């Protein structure tokens, strides 16, 4: 029996920290999604309130090693164990910090269901 589209979709969960100029960062749950049937080169980060950002999987992977940006999204390493994802909107910028291990685990799961796509 071959896998169905639902079998190949990846949904992981990560805890991000919204970075502001306040003394403490605010944790936020984020659903990390990947559907190779719908868009094999795209990952989606879904925040509370169904706020969703889609961007190239290659951007996330590259940004975990060196600062990179495409359109409204920037990704860069923050030390050896954190990765920052920056989302730009007409209303402002949201900066969210993730544990790199959670993002690496998500990427590993995406590659397990499909082969990498060149950017």
C-alpha distances in whole Angstrom, upper triangle without the diagonal:
4,7,9,13,14,12,13,17,19,22,25,28,31,35,37,41,43,46,49,53,53,54,50,47,45,41,38,35,32,29,27,24,22,20,18,17,21,23,22,25,26,27,28,31,31,34,36,37,34,35,33,33,31,32,30,28,31,34,32,32,35,37,36,38,41,42,40,41,39,40,41,39,40,39,41,41,43,44,42,40,40,38,40,38,41,40,43,44,47,48,48,46,43,43,40,40,37,36,35,33,31,30,29,27,25,25,24,21,21,21,18,16,17,20,24,25,29,32
4,7,10,12,9,10,14,17,20,22,26,29,33,35,39,40,43,46,50,50,51,48,44,42,39,36,32,30,26,24,21,19,16,15,14,17,19,18,22,23,23,25,28,28,32,34,35,31,33,30,30,28,28,27,25,27,30,29,28,32,34,33,35,38,39,37,37,35,37,37,35,37,35,37,38,40,42,39,37,37,36,37,35,38,37,40,41,44,45,45,43,40,40,37,37,34,34,32,30,28,28,27,24,23,22,21,18,18,18,15,12,14,17,20,22,25,28
4,7,8,6,7,10,13,16,19,22,26,29,31,35,37,39,43,46,47,47,44,41,39,35,32,29,26,22,21,18,15,13,12,11,15,17,16,19,20,20,21,24,25,28,30,31,28,29,26,27,24,25,24,22,24,27,26,26,29,31,30,32,35,36,34,34,33,34,34,32,34,32,34,35,37,39,36,34,34,32,34,32,34,34,37,37,41,42,41,39,37,37,34,34,31,31,29,27,25,24,24,21,19,19,18,15,15,15,13,10,12,15,18,20,24,26
4,5,5,7,9,12,15,18,22,25,29,30,34,35,38,41,45,45,46,43,40,37,34,31,27,25,21,20,16,14,11,11,9,12,15,15,18,19,19,20,22,23,26,28,28,25,27,24,25,22,24,23,21,24,27,26,26,29,31,30,33,35,36,34,33,32,33,33,31,33,32,34,35,37,39,37,35,34,32,33,31,33,32,35,35,38,39,39,37,35,35,33,33,30,31,30,28,25,24,24,22,20,20,19,16,15,16,15,11,13,17,19,20,24,26
4,5,5,6,10,13,16,19,23,26,28,31,32,35,38,42,42,44,40,37,35,31,28,25,22,18,17,13,11,8,8,6,9,11,12,15,15,15,16,19,19,23,25,25,22,23,21,21,19,20,20,18,21,24,23,23,27,28,28,30,32,33,31,30,28,29,29,27,29,28,31,32,35,36,35,33,31,29,30,28,30,29,31,32,35,36,36,34,32,32,30,30,28,28,27,26,23,22,22,20,18,18,18,15,13,15,14,10,12,15,17,18,22,23
4,5,5,8,10,14,17,20,24,26,29,31,34,37,40,41,42,38,35,32,29,26,22,20,16,15,12,11,8,10,9,11,13,14,17,16,15,16,18,18,21,22,23,20,22,19,20,19,21,20,19,22,24,23,24,27,28,28,31,33,33,31,30,29,30,29,27,29,28,31,32,34,36,34,31,30,29,29,27,29,28,31,31,34,35,35,33,31,31,28,29,26,27,26,25,22,21,22,19,16,18,18,14,13,16,14,11,13,17,19,20,24,25
4,6,8,11,14,17,20,24,26,30,31,34,38,41,41,42,39,35,33,30,27,23,21,17,16,13,11,10,10,10,13,15,14,17,17,16,17,19,20,23,24,26,22,24,22,22,21,22,21,19,22,25,23,23,27,28,27,30,32,33,31,31,30,31,31,29,30,29,31,31,33,35,33,30,30,28,29,28,30,29,32,33,36,37,37,35,32,32,29,29,26,26,25,23,21,20,20,18,15,16,16,12,12,14,12,9,12,16,18,20,23,25
4,6,10,13,16,19,23,24,28,30,33,36,40,40,41,38,34,32,29,26,22,20,16,14,11,9,7,7,8,11,12,11,14,14,13,15,17,18,22,24,25,22,23,20,20,18,19,18,16,19,21,20,20,23,25,24,26,29,30,28,28,26,28,28,26,27,26,28,28,31,32,30,28,27,26,27,25,28,27,30,31,34,35,35,32,30,30,27,27,24,24,23,21,19,18,18,16,13,13,13,10,9,10,9,6,8,12,14,16,20,21
4,7,10,13,16,20,21,25,27,29,33,36,37,38,34,31,29,26,23,19,16,13,11,7,6,4,7,8,9,10,10,13,12,11,11,14,15,18,20,21,18,19,16,17,15,16,16,14,17,19,18,18,22,23,22,25,27,28,26,26,24,25,25,23,24,23,26,26,29,30,29,26,25,23,24,22,25,24,27,28,31,32,31,29,27,26,24,24,22,22,21,20,17,16,17,15,12,12,13,9,8,11,11,8,10,14,15,16,19,20
4,6,10,13,17,18,22,24,27,30,33,34,34,31,28,26,22,20,16,13,10,8,6,5,6,9,11,12,12,11,13,12,10,10,12,13,16,18,20,17,18,15,16,14,15,15,13,16,18,15,16,20,20,19,23,25,25,24,24,23,24,24,21,22,21,23,23,25,27,25,23,22,20,21,20,22,22,25,26,30,30,29,27,24,24,21,21,18,18,18,16,13,13,13,11,8,10,10,7,6,10,10,8,11,14,14,16,19,20
4,7,10,14,15,19,21,24,27,31,31,32,28,25,23,19,16,13,10,7,6,5,7,9,12,14,14,14,14,15,13,10,9,10,10,13,15,17,14,16,13,14,14,15,16,14,18,18,16,17,21,20,19,23,25,25,24,24,23,24,23,21,22,20,22,23,24,26,25,22,20,19,20,18,21,20,24,25,28,28,27,25,22,22,19,19,16,17,17,15,12,12,13,11,8,11,12,9,9,13,13,12,14,17,17,19,22,22
4,7,10,13,16,19,22,25,29,28,29,25,22,20,16,14,11,9,6,5,7,9,12,14,17,17,17,16,17,15,11,11,10,11,12,14,17,15,16,14,15,15,16,17,14,17,18,15,16,19,19,17,21,23,24,23,23,23,24,23,20,21,19,20,20,21,23,22,18,17,16,18,17,19,20,23,25,28,28,27,24,21,20,17,16,13,13,14,12,9,9,11,9,6,10,11,9,10,13,13,13,16,18,18,20,23,22
4,7,10,13,16,19,22,26,25,25,22,19,16,13,11,7,6,5,6,9,12,15,18,20,20,19,19,19,17,13,12,9,10,10,12,15,14,15,14,15,16,17,18,16,19,19,16,17,20,19,18,21,23,23,23,23,24,24,22,20,20,18,20,19,20,22,21,17,16,15,16,15,18,18,22,23,27,26,25,22,19,18,14,14,11,12,13,12,8,9,12,10,9,12,14,12,13,17,17,17,20,22,21,23,25,24
4,6,10,13,16,19,22,22,22,19,15,14,10,9,6,5,6,7,11,14,17,20,23,22,21,21,20,17,14,12,10,10,10,12,16,15,15,14,15,16,17,18,16,19,18,14,16,19,17,15,19,21,21,21,21,22,23,21,18,18,16,17,16,17,18,18,14,12,12,13,13,16,17,20,22,26,25,23,20,16,15,11,10,8,8,10,10,6,8,11,10,9,12,14,13,15,18,19,19,21,23,22,23,25,24
4,7,10,13,16,19,19,19,15,12,10,6,6,5,6,9,10,14,17,21,23,26,25,24,24,23,20,16,15,11,11,10,12,15,16,15,15,16,18,19,20,19,21,20,16,18,21,18,16,20,22,21,22,22,23,24,21,19,18,16,17,16,16,18,17,14,12,12,12,13,15,16,20,22,25,24,22,19,15,13,10,9,7,8,11,11,8,10,14,13,13,16,18,17,18,21,22,23,25,26,25,26,28,27
4,6,9,13,16,16,16,13,10,8,6,5,6,7,10,11,15,18,21,24,27,25,24,24,22,19,16,14,11,11,9,11,15,15,14,14,14,16,17,19,18,20,18,15,17,19,16,15,18,19,18,19,19,20,21,18,16,15,13,14,14,13,16,16,13,10,10,9,9,12,13,17,18,22,20,18,15,11,10,6,5,5,8,10,12,10,10,14,15,14,16,19,19,19,22,24,24,26,27,25,26,27,25
4,6,9,13,12,13,9,6,5,4,6,9,10,13,15,18,21,25,27,30,29,27,27,25,22,19,17,14,14,12,13,16,17,15,16,16,19,19,21,21,22,20,17,19,21,17,16,19,20,19,20,20,22,22,19,16,16,14,15,14,13,15,16,14,10,11,9,10,12,13,16,18,21,19,17,14,10,8,5,5,7,9,12,14,13,13,17,18,17,19,22,22,23,25,27,28,29,30,28,29,30,27
4,6,10,10,12,9,6,5,6,7,10,11,15,16,19,22,26,28,31,29,27,28,26,23,19,17,14,14,11,12,15,16,14,15,15,18,19,21,21,23,20,18,20,21,18,18,21,21,19,19,19,20,20,17,15,15,14,15,15,14,17,19,16,13,12,10,10,10,11,14,15,18,16,13,11,7,6,5,6,9,12,15,18,16,16,19,21,19,21,24,24,25,27,29,30,31,32,29,30,30,28
4,7,8,9,8,5,7,9,11,14,15,18,19,22,25,28,31,33,31,29,30,28,25,22,20,17,17,15,16,18,20,17,18,17,20,20,23,23,24,20,18,21,21,18,17,20,20,17,19,18,20,20,17,15,14,14,14,14,12,15,18,16,12,12,9,10,10,12,14,16,18,16,13,10,8,5,6,7,11,13,16,19,18,18,21,22,22,23,26,27,27,29,31,32,33,33,31,31,31,28
4,5,8,8,7,8,11,13,17,17,21,22,25,28,31,34,36,34,32,33,30,27,25,23,19,20,17,18,19,21,18,20,19,22,23,25,26,27,23,22,24,24,21,21,23,22,20,21,20,22,22,18,17,16,17,17,18,15,18,21,19,16,16,13,13,12,13,14,16,17,15,12,10,8,7,9,11,14,17,20,22,21,21,24,26,25,27,30,30,30,33,35,36,36,37,34,34,34,31
4,6,8,9,11,14,16,20,21,25,26,29,32,35,37,40,38,36,36,34,31,28,26,23,23,20,21,23,25,22,24,23,26,26,29,29,30,26,25,27,27,23,23,25,24,21,23,22,25,24,21,20,19,19,19,19,17,19,22,21,18,18,15,16,15,16,17,18,19,17,14,12,12,11,13,14,17,20,22,25,25,24,27,29,29,30,33,34,34,36,38,39,40,40,37,37,37,34
4,6,7,9,13,15,19,21,25,26,29,32,36,38,41,39,37,38,35,32,29,27,24,24,20,20,22,25,22,24,24,27,28,30,31,32,28,26,29,29,25,25,27,26,24,26,25,27,27,23,22,21,21,21,21,18,21,23,22,19,19,17,18,17,18,19,20,22,19,16,15,13,13,14,15,18,20,23,25,25,25,28,30,29,31,34,34,34,37,39,40,41,41,39,39,39,36
4,7,10,13,16,20,22,26,27,31,34,37,40,42,40,39,39,37,34,31,29,25,25,22,22,25,27,25,27,26,29,30,32,32,33,30,27,30,30,26,25,27,27,25,27,27,29,29,26,24,23,23,22,21,18,19,22,21,18,19,18,19,19,21,22,24,25,22,20,18,16,15,15,15,18,19,22,25,24,25,28,29,29,31,34,34,35,37,39,40,41,42,39,40,40,37
4,7,10,13,16,19,22,24,28,31,34,37,39,38,36,37,34,31,28,26,23,22,19,19,22,24,23,24,24,27,28,30,30,31,28,25,27,28,25,23,26,26,24,26,26,28,28,25,23,22,21,21,20,17,18,21,19,16,18,16,18,18,20,21,23,25,22,20,17,15,13,13,13,15,17,20,22,21,22,25,26,26,28,31,31,32,35,36,37,39,39,37,38,38,36
4,7,10,13,15,19,20,24,27,30,33,36,34,32,33,31,28,25,22,19,19,16,16,19,21,19,21,21,24,24,26,26,27,24,22,24,25,21,20,23,23,22,23,23,25,25,22,20,19,18,18,17,15,17,19,17,14,15,13,14,15,16,18,20,23,20,17,15,12,10,9,9,12,14,17,19,18,19,22,23,23,25,27,28,29,31,33,34,35,36,33,34,35,32
4,7,10,13,16,18,22,25,28,31,34,32,31,31,30,27,23,21,17,16,13,13,16,18,17,18,19,22,23,26,25,27,25,22,24,26,22,21,25,25,23,24,24,25,25,22,20,20,19,19,19,17,19,21,18,15,16,14,15,15,16,18,19,22,19,17,15,12,11,9,10,12,14,18,19,18,19,22,23,22,24,27,27,27,30,32,32,34,35,33,34,34,32
4,7,10,13,15,19,22,26,29,31,30,29,29,28,24,21,19,15,14,11,11,15,16,15,17,18,21,22,24,23,25,23,20,23,24,21,20,23,24,23,24,24,25,25,22,20,20,18,19,19,17,19,20,17,14,14,14,14,15,16,19,20,23,21,19,17,13,12,9,9,10,12,15,17,14,16,19,19,19,21,24,23,24,27,28,29,31,32,31,31,33,31
4,6,10,12,16,19,23,26,28,26,25,26,25,22,18,15,12,11,8,8,11,13,12,13,15,18,19,22,21,24,22,19,21,23,21,20,23,24,23,23,22,23,23,20,18,19,18,19,19,18,20,21,18,15,15,14,13,14,14,17,18,21,19,18,16,12,12,9,10,10,13,16,17,14,15,18,18,17,20,22,22,22,25,27,27,28,30,29,29,31,29
4,7,10,13,17,20,23,25,24,23,24,23,20,16,14,10,9,7,7,11,11,12,12,14,16,18,21,20,22,21,18,20,23,21,20,23,25,24,24,23,24,24,21,19,19,18,20,20,19,22,22,18,16,15,15,14,16,16,19,20,23,22,20,18,14,14,11,12,10,12,15,15,12,13,17,16,14,18,20,19,19,23,24,24,26,28,26,27,29,28
4,6,9,13,16,19,22,20,19,20,19,16,12,10,6,6,5,7,11,10,10,10,11,13,15,17,16,19,18,15,17,20,18,17,21,22,21,21,20,21,21,18,16,17,16,18,18,19,21,21,18,15,14,13,12,14,14,17,18,22,21,19,17,13,13,10,11,10,12,14,14,11,11,15,14,12,15,17,16,16,20,21,21,22,24,23,24,25,24
4,6,10,13,16,18,17,17,17,17,14,10,8,6,5,7,9,12,10,10,9,11,12,14,16,15,18,18,15,17,20,19,18,22,23,23,22,21,21,21,19,17,18,17,19,20,21,23,23,20,17,16,16,14,16,16,19,20,23,23,22,20,16,16,13,14,12,14,15,15,11,11,14,13,10,13,15,14,14,17,18,18,19,22,21,22,24,23
4,7,10,13,16,15,14,14,14,11,7,6,5,6,9,12,14,12,12,10,10,10,11,13,11,15,14,12,14,17,16,15,19,21,20,19,19,19,20,18,15,16,15,17,18,19,22,21,18,16,14,15,13,15,15,18,20,23,23,22,20,17,16,13,14,12,13,13,13,10,9,11,11,7,10,12,11,10,14,15,15,16,18,17,18,20,19
4,7,10,12,11,11,11,12,9,6,5,6,8,11,14,16,13,13,10,10,9,11,12,11,14,15,13,14,18,18,17,21,22,22,21,20,19,20,19,16,18,17,20,21,23,25,24,21,19,17,18,15,17,17,20,21,24,25,24,22,19,19,17,17,15,17,16,16,13,11,13,12,8,10,12,10,9,13,14,12,14,16,16,16,19,18
4,6,9,9,8,8,9,7,5,6,9,11,15,17,19,16,16,12,12,10,10,10,9,13,14,12,14,17,17,18,21,22,22,20,20,19,20,19,17,19,18,20,21,24,26,25,23,21,19,19,17,19,18,21,22,26,27,26,24,22,21,19,20,17,19,17,17,14,12,13,13,9,9,11,9,6,10,11,10,10,13,12,13,16,16
4,5,6,6,6,9,8,8,9,12,13,17,20,20,17,17,14,14,11,12,12,11,15,16,15,17,20,21,21,24,25,25,23,22,21,21,21,20,22,21,24,25,27,30,29,26,25,22,23,20,22,21,24,24,28,29,28,26,25,25,23,23,21,22,21,21,18,16,17,16,12,12,14,11,8,11,12,9,10,13,13,13,16,17
4,6,5,4,7,8,9,12,15,17,20,23,24,20,21,17,16,13,13,12,11,14,16,16,16,19,21,21,24,25,26,23,23,21,22,23,21,23,22,24,26,29,31,29,28,26,24,24,22,24,23,25,26,30,31,31,29,27,27,25,25,23,24,22,22,20,17,17,17,13,12,13,11,8,10,11,8,7,9,10,10,14,15
4,6,6,10,10,12,14,17,18,22,24,25,21,22,18,18,15,16,15,14,17,19,19,20,23,24,25,27,29,29,26,25,23,24,24,23,25,25,28,29,32,34,33,31,30,27,28,25,27,25,27,28,31,32,32,31,29,29,28,28,26,27,26,25,23,21,21,20,17,16,17,15,12,13,14,10,10,12,14,13,16,17
4,7,9,9,11,12,15,16,20,22,22,18,19,15,15,12,13,13,13,16,18,18,20,22,23,24,27,28,27,25,23,21,21,22,21,23,23,26,28,31,34,33,31,29,26,26,23,24,23,24,25,27,29,29,28,26,27,26,27,25,27,26,26,23,21,22,21,17,17,18,16,13,15,16,13,12,14,15,14,17,17
4,6,6,8,10,14,16,19,22,23,19,18,15,14,10,10,10,10,13,15,15,16,19,20,21,24,24,24,21,20,17,18,19,18,20,20,23,25,28,31,30,29,27,24,23,21,22,20,22,23,26,28,27,26,25,25,24,25,23,25,23,24,21,19,19,19,16,15,17,15,12,13,15,13,11,13,12,10,13,13
4,6,8,11,15,17,21,24,25,21,21,17,15,12,11,9,9,11,13,14,14,17,18,19,22,23,23,20,20,18,19,20,19,20,20,22,24,27,29,28,27,25,23,23,21,22,21,24,25,28,30,29,27,26,26,24,25,23,24,22,22,20,17,17,17,14,12,14,13,9,10,12,10,8,9,8,7,10,11
4,7,10,14,17,20,24,24,21,20,16,14,10,8,6,6,7,10,11,11,13,15,17,19,19,19,17,16,14,16,17,15,17,16,19,21,24,27,26,25,23,20,20,18,19,19,21,22,25,27,27,24,23,23,22,22,21,22,20,21,19,16,16,17,14,11,14,14,10,11,14,12,10,10,8,6,8,8
4,7,10,13,16,20,21,17,16,12,10,6,5,4,5,8,9,10,11,14,14,16,18,19,19,16,15,13,14,15,13,15,15,18,20,23,25,25,24,21,18,18,15,17,16,18,19,22,24,23,21,20,20,19,20,19,20,19,19,17,14,15,16,13,11,14,13,10,12,15,13,12,13,11,9,11,10
4,7,10,13,17,18,15,14,10,8,6,6,6,5,9,9,8,11,13,14,14,17,18,18,16,15,14,15,14,12,14,13,16,18,21,23,23,21,19,16,16,13,15,14,17,18,22,23,22,20,18,18,16,17,15,17,16,16,14,11,13,13,10,9,12,12,9,12,14,13,13,14,12,12,14,13
4,6,10,13,14,11,10,7,6,4,7,9,9,12,12,11,13,16,15,16,19,20,19,17,16,15,15,14,12,14,14,17,19,21,24,24,21,19,16,15,12,14,12,15,16,20,20,20,18,16,16,14,16,15,17,16,17,14,12,15,15,11,12,15,14,12,15,17,16,16,17,16,16,17,16
4,7,10,12,10,8,6,5,7,9,11,11,14,13,11,14,16,15,15,19,20,19,17,16,15,16,14,12,13,13,16,17,19,22,22,19,17,14,13,10,12,11,14,15,19,19,18,15,13,13,11,13,12,14,15,16,13,11,14,14,11,12,16,15,13,17,19,18,19,20,19,19,20,18
4,7,8,6,6,4,6,9,12,15,15,18,17,15,18,20,19,19,23,23,22,21,19,18,18,16,14,16,16,19,21,21,24,25,22,19,17,16,13,14,12,15,15,19,18,18,16,13,14,12,14,14,16,17,18,15,14,17,17,14,16,19,17,16,20,21,20,21,23,22,22,24,22
4,6,6,5,6,8,12,14,17,17,20,19,17,20,22,20,20,24,24,23,22,20,20,19,16,15,17,17,19,21,21,24,25,22,19,17,15,13,13,12,15,15,18,17,16,14,11,13,11,13,13,16,18,19,16,15,19,18,16,18,21,20,19,23,24,23,25,26,25,25,27,25
4,5,6,9,12,15,18,21,21,24,23,20,23,26,24,23,27,28,26,25,24,23,23,19,18,20,20,23,24,24,27,27,24,21,20,18,16,16,15,17,17,19,18,18,16,14,15,13,16,16,18,21,22,18,18,22,21,19,21,24,22,22,26,27,26,28,30,29,29,30,28
4,5,9,12,15,19,22,23,26,24,22,26,28,26,26,30,30,28,27,25,24,23,20,19,22,22,25,27,27,30,31,28,25,23,21,18,18,16,17,16,18,17,17,17,15,17,16,19,19,22,24,25,21,21,25,24,22,24,27,25,24,28,29,28,29,31,30,30,32,30
4,6,10,12,16,19,20,23,22,20,24,26,24,25,28,29,27,25,23,22,21,18,18,20,21,24,26,26,30,30,27,24,22,20,18,18,15,17,16,18,17,18,17,15,17,16,19,19,22,23,24,20,20,23,23,19,21,24,22,21,25,26,25,26,28,27,27,28,27
4,7,10,14,17,18,21,19,18,22,23,21,22,26,26,24,22,20,19,17,15,14,17,18,21,23,24,27,28,26,22,20,18,15,14,11,13,12,15,14,14,14,12,14,14,17,17,20,22,23,20,19,22,22,19,21,24,22,21,25,26,25,26,28,26,25,27,24
4,7,10,14,15,18,16,15,19,21,19,20,24,24,22,20,18,16,15,13,12,15,16,20,22,23,26,27,24,21,18,17,13,13,11,13,12,15,15,16,14,13,14,14,16,16,19,20,21,18,16,20,20,17,18,21,20,18,21,23,22,22,24,22,22,23,21
4,7,10,12,15,13,12,16,17,16,17,21,21,19,16,14,13,12,10,9,12,13,17,19,21,24,25,23,20,16,14,11,11,8,10,11,14,15,15,13,12,13,12,15,15,18,18,20,17,15,18,19,16,16,20,19,17,20,22,21,21,22,20,19,20,18
4,7,9,12,11,11,14,16,15,17,20,20,18,16,13,11,11,10,9,12,13,17,19,21,25,25,23,20,17,16,12,13,10,12,13,17,18,18,16,15,15,15,17,17,19,19,20,18,15,17,18,15,14,18,17,14,17,20,18,18,19,17,16,17,14
4,6,9,7,8,11,12,12,14,17,17,15,12,10,8,9,9,8,10,11,14,17,20,23,23,22,19,16,14,11,12,11,12,14,17,19,18,16,15,15,15,17,16,19,17,19,17,14,16,18,14,13,17,17,14,16,19,18,17,17,15,13,14,11
4,5,5,7,9,10,11,13,15,15,15,12,11,9,11,12,10,11,11,14,17,20,23,22,22,19,16,16,13,14,14,16,17,21,23,21,19,18,18,17,18,17,19,17,19,17,14,15,17,14,12,15,15,12,13,17,16,14,14,11,10,10,7
4,5,5,6,9,10,11,13,15,15,12,12,12,14,15,12,12,11,14,16,19,21,20,19,18,14,15,13,15,15,18,20,23,25,23,21,19,18,17,17,16,17,15,16,14,11,11,13,10,8,11,12,9,10,14,13,12,12,9,8,9,8
4,5,5,6,8,10,11,12,13,10,11,11,14,15,12,12,11,13,14,18,20,19,19,18,14,15,13,16,16,19,21,24,26,24,22,21,19,18,18,17,18,15,17,16,12,12,15,13,10,13,14,11,11,15,15,13,12,8,8,7,6
4,5,5,6,9,10,10,10,7,7,7,11,12,9,8,7,10,12,16,18,18,18,16,12,12,10,12,13,15,18,21,23,21,18,17,16,15,16,15,17,14,16,16,12,13,16,14,11,15,16,14,14,18,18,17,16,12,11,11,8
4,6,5,6,9,10,10,9,9,10,13,13,10,9,6,9,10,13,16,16,15,13,9,10,8,11,13,15,18,22,23,21,18,16,14,13,13,12,13,11,13,12,8,9,12,10,9,12,14,12,13,16,17,16,16,13,13,13,11
4,6,6,7,9,11,10,12,13,16,16,13,12,9,10,10,14,16,15,14,13,10,12,12,14,16,19,22,26,27,24,21,20,17,16,15,13,14,10,12,12,9,8,11,10,8,10,13,11,11,15,16,15,14,11,12,11,11
4,5,6,6,8,7,10,11,15,16,13,11,8,8,10,13,15,14,15,14,11,12,12,14,16,19,22,25,27,24,21,20,18,17,16,15,16,12,15,15,12,11,15,14,11,14,17,15,15,18,20,18,16,13,13,12,10
4,5,5,5,5,8,10,14,14,10,8,5,5,7,10,12,13,13,11,8,9,9,11,13,16,19,23,24,21,18,16,14,13,12,12,13,11,14,14,11,12,15,14,12,15,18,16,17,20,22,20,19,16,16,15,13
4,6,8,9,11,14,17,17,13,11,7,6,5,9,10,10,10,9,6,8,9,13,15,18,22,25,26,23,19,18,15,13,11,10,10,7,10,11,9,9,12,12,11,13,16,16,16,19,21,20,19,16,17,16,15
4,7,9,12,15,19,19,15,12,9,7,6,10,10,9,11,11,9,11,13,15,18,21,24,28,29,25,22,21,18,17,15,14,13,10,13,15,12,11,15,16,13,15,18,18,18,21,23,22,20,17,18,17,16
4,6,10,13,17,17,14,11,8,6,6,10,11,11,13,12,10,11,12,14,17,19,23,26,27,24,20,19,17,16,15,15,15,13,16,17,15,14,18,18,16,19,21,20,20,24,25,24,22,19,19,17,15
4,7,11,14,14,11,7,6,4,7,9,12,13,15,13,10,9,10,11,14,16,19,22,23,20,17,16,14,14,14,15,16,14,17,18,15,16,20,19,17,20,23,22,22,25,27,25,24,20,20,18,16
4,7,10,11,9,6,6,6,10,13,15,16,17,15,12,11,10,10,13,14,17,20,22,19,16,16,14,15,15,16,18,15,19,19,16,17,20,19,17,20,22,20,21,24,25,24,22,18,18,16,13
4,7,8,6,4,6,9,12,15,18,19,20,17,13,11,10,9,10,11,14,17,19,16,14,14,13,15,16,17,19,17,21,20,17,18,22,20,18,21,23,21,22,25,26,24,23,19,18,16,13
4,6,6,6,9,12,15,18,21,22,23,20,16,14,11,11,10,11,13,16,18,17,14,15,15,16,18,19,21,20,23,22,18,20,22,20,18,22,23,20,21,25,25,23,22,18,16,15,11
4,6,8,11,14,18,20,24,25,25,22,18,16,13,11,9,9,10,13,15,14,13,14,15,17,19,20,23,22,25,24,20,22,25,22,21,25,25,23,24,27,27,25,25,21,19,18,14
4,7,10,14,17,19,23,24,24,20,17,14,10,8,6,5,7,10,12,11,9,11,12,14,16,18,21,21,24,22,19,22,24,21,21,25,25,23,24,28,27,26,26,23,21,20,16
4,7,10,14,16,19,21,20,17,13,10,7,6,5,6,9,13,14,12,10,10,10,11,13,15,18,17,20,19,16,18,21,18,17,21,22,20,22,25,25,24,23,20,19,18,15
4,7,11,12,16,18,17,14,11,8,6,5,7,8,12,15,16,14,11,11,9,10,12,13,16,15,18,18,15,17,20,18,17,21,22,20,22,25,25,24,24,20,19,18,15
4,7,10,13,14,14,11,7,6,5,6,9,12,15,19,19,16,13,12,10,10,10,11,13,11,15,15,12,14,17,15,14,18,19,18,19,23,23,23,22,19,18,18,15
4,6,9,11,11,9,6,5,7,9,12,15,18,21,22,19,15,14,11,11,10,11,12,10,14,15,12,13,17,16,15,18,21,20,21,24,25,24,23,20,20,19,17
4,6,7,8,6,4,6,9,12,15,18,21,25,25,21,18,16,13,12,9,10,10,8,12,13,11,12,16,16,15,18,20,20,21,23,25,25,24,21,22,21,19
4,6,7,5,5,6,10,12,16,18,22,25,25,21,17,16,12,11,8,9,10,9,13,14,13,14,17,18,18,20,23,23,24,26,28,28,27,25,25,25,23
4,6,6,8,10,14,16,20,22,26,29,28,25,21,19,16,14,11,11,10,10,13,15,15,15,18,19,19,21,24,24,25,27,29,29,29,26,27,26,25
4,6,8,12,15,18,21,24,28,31,31,27,24,22,18,16,13,12,10,8,10,13,13,13,16,18,17,18,21,22,22,24,27,27,26,24,26,25,24
4,7,10,14,17,20,23,27,30,30,26,23,20,16,14,10,9,6,5,7,10,11,11,13,15,16,17,19,20,21,23,25,26,26,24,25,26,25
4,7,10,13,16,20,23,26,26,23,19,16,13,10,7,6,5,5,8,10,9,11,13,14,15,17,19,20,21,23,25,26,25,23,25,25,23
4,7,10,13,17,20,23,23,20,16,14,10,8,6,5,6,5,9,10,8,10,13,13,13,16,18,18,19,22,24,24,23,21,22,22,20
4,6,10,13,16,20,19,16,12,10,7,6,4,6,9,9,13,12,11,13,16,15,15,19,20,20,21,24,25,25,25,22,23,22,20
4,7,10,13,17,17,14,10,8,6,5,6,8,11,11,14,13,11,14,16,15,15,18,19,18,20,23,24,24,24,21,21,21,18
4,7,10,13,13,11,7,6,4,6,9,11,14,15,18,17,15,18,20,18,18,22,23,21,23,26,27,26,26,23,23,22,19
4,7,10,11,9,6,5,6,8,11,13,17,17,20,19,16,19,21,19,19,23,23,22,24,27,27,26,27,24,23,23,19
4,7,8,6,5,7,9,11,15,17,21,21,24,22,20,23,25,23,23,26,27,25,27,30,30,29,29,26,25,24,21
4,5,5,6,8,11,14,17,20,24,24,27,25,23,26,28,25,25,29,29,27,29,32,31,31,31,29,27,27,23
4,6,8,11,14,17,21,23,27,28,31,29,26,30,31,29,29,33,33,30,33,36,35,34,35,32,30,29,26
4,7,10,13,16,20,23,26,27,30,28,26,30,31,29,30,33,33,31,34,37,36,36,36,34,32,32,28
4,7,10,13,17,20,23,25,28,26,24,28,29,27,28,31,32,30,33,35,35,35,35,32,31,30,27
4,6,10,13,16,20,21,24,23,21,24,26,24,24,28,29,27,30,32,32,32,32,29,28,28,25
4,6,10,13,17,18,21,19,18,21,23,21,22,26,26,25,27,30,30,30,31,28,27,27,24
4,7,10,14,15,18,17,16,19,21,19,20,24,24,24,26,29,29,29,30,27,27,26,24
4,7,10,12,15,13,12,16,18,16,18,21,21,21,24,26,27,27,28,25,25,26,23
4,7,9,12,11,11,14,16,15,16,19,20,20,23,25,26,27,27,25,25,26,23
4,6,8,7,7,10,12,12,13,16,17,18,20,22,23,24,24,22,24,24,23
4,5,6,7,9,10,11,13,15,16,17,19,21,23,24,24,22,24,25,24
4,5,5,6,9,10,11,12,14,15,16,18,21,21,21,19,21,22,21
4,5,5,6,9,10,10,12,14,15,16,19,20,20,19,21,23,22
4,6,5,6,9,10,11,13,14,15,17,19,20,19,21,22,22
4,5,5,6,9,10,11,12,14,16,17,17,16,18,19,18
4,5,5,6,9,10,11,12,15,15,16,14,17,18,18
4,5,5,6,9,10,11,13,15,16,15,18,20,20
4,5,5,6,9,10,11,13,14,13,16,18,18
4,5,5,6,9,10,11,11,10,12,14,15
4,5,5,6,9,10,11,10,14,16,17
4,5,5,7,9,11,12,14,17,18
4,5,6,7,8,9,11,14,15
4,5,5,6,6,10,13,14
4,6,7,10,13,16,18
4,7,10,12,16,18
4,7,9,12,15
4,7,10,13
4,7,9
4,6
4
